[in-house]
Structures are given as structure tokens and as C-alpha cells.
Amino acid sequence: MKRYIAGLILGIIMAAAAQAQSFRVPSNNDGRAGDWEFTIQLQTNAADTYNGKQQTSIRLNQRTGFGFGAAYNLTEHFSLGADLNFSSPRYTATIQPQEEGEAAQSFQNRADIVTGQFKGTWNILKSSLTPYIEAGGGFTFVDSNVRDTQVPVTCWYDPWYGTVCNTSSYNDTNFSYGGAAGFRWDTKNSMVLKLSINTLTIDTSDDPTINSIRFEIGARY
């Protein structure tokens, strides 16, 4: 999956270079510089399996979440902003009890994931239709919604969090960082449309990475 995402990002950058040389893209007469922009986001994560220590794993299902974004365009090329995203994907977890002789156990549930990121964005072209790349960092809150009645062991080893003991619902907040590559279109009526491929790495014991596709619609002021 990581090679697939890297290949897509490289393809977008190469396509941008070819477009700049071979085509005449729409001009951006009004310009982005000095404008604020606000967007509503739909983001779908890819289904993936994350293997942890001691033969533990989490299978995260595909799910579409939503979010909000705000940014200030310092120049035609560069902007600084922030995003806040929410998602509740279902997952299947395999955990390893800490007591000797007990077999690994699996269960299903739905996780609540909230991510807030500060980011910088580079628009490759000055035109209204342009590829862009961005990078950022912030926090990710994950609530596993695991309760004592669902995991009939005193302590277990979780693939993301490590050792967990008797808790009504285990959750944690960690530093996270990521990047994106995509295209944006600034329409004549100051609307903004964006489509991108995103990657997010959560700074836990095994650094799981979540890949996703995001669509944004918003306005510039």
C-alpha cells in the first residue's frame, strides 16, 4: 500500500510537470494571495491490516468520515492552515492476553478517530487549476470503544497501545504527522474544489499509517 501511495504521488507530480509544459491551464485572474479559504471535507480511509508485537493485529475497515479545513494563502503558491477530521471505522482486533497459557482472542468494534493537523501547502502552479502537495503535524485521538465485558481477560497486549489492563473504554491521544498530493480548482465565483491522496502516521508503539482519499469543497474570502 505504501508503495502504491508513493507511486500515485510521484505520478501526480510528473503529470503536473507535463501539464505545465504541454497545456495552457486556466488563468487565476483574481489570485489566491491574501485570501482565507474554508472547506468541508469528505475523507475515505483505505482498508488495511496493522500487525503489532506479540502476534497482535488490527484490521481497519474502509469508512468515509468528514472534516473541516481553514487556510490563509500567503502567496499564490504557499498557504498555512489547519484541518479537523472525524471518522468511525469498524475494525477487527486480535489481542494477546498477558497471562501464560491463554490463547489470542479476536473481537470486532467501531473506533472513534479524531485528527487535528496544522499544515503547509504548496500549489505548484499559479493558475486556478493546479496540483499541490502538503505536509503537516498535530494530534490524533483514538477511542477503541473496548469495554471490560467485551474483552474477558484482566490484561492484554494491544497492537497499537501495548499493555492494557481493566478499562471501561481504552483511548489515547498521540502526535501524528502526514502529507498529501492532489489537485485544486479555484472557480470564478471564489469556490474551491480539491481532490487528494493523504497519508497519516500515528506516533504509537508501532507507528500505524492510515491512507485515504479526500474531497473538499469550500470558498475563498
Sequence and secondary structure as in RCSB ss.txt:
>XXXX:A:sequence
MKRYIAGLILGIIMAAAAQAQSFRVPSNNDGRAGDWEFTIQLQTNAADTYNGKQQTSIRLNQRTGFGFGAAYNLT
EHFSLGADLNFSSPRYTATIQPQEEGEAAQSFQNRADIVTGQFKGTWNILKSSLTPYIEAGGGFTFVDSNVRDTQ
VPVTCWYDPWYGTVCNTSSYNDTNFSYGGAAGFRWDTKNSMVLKLSINTLTIDTSDDPTINSIRFEIGARY
>XXXX:A:secstr
 HHHHHHHHHHHHHHHHHHHHH      SS STT EEEEEEEEEE  EEEE STT EEEE  EEEEEEEEEEESS
SSEEEEEEEEEE  EEEEEEEESSTT   EEEEEE EEEEEEEEEEEESSSSSEEEEEEEEEEEEEEE    GGG
S SSEEEETTTEEEES SS EEEEEEEEEEEEEEEE TTSEEEEEEEEEEEE STT  EEEEEEEEEEEE 
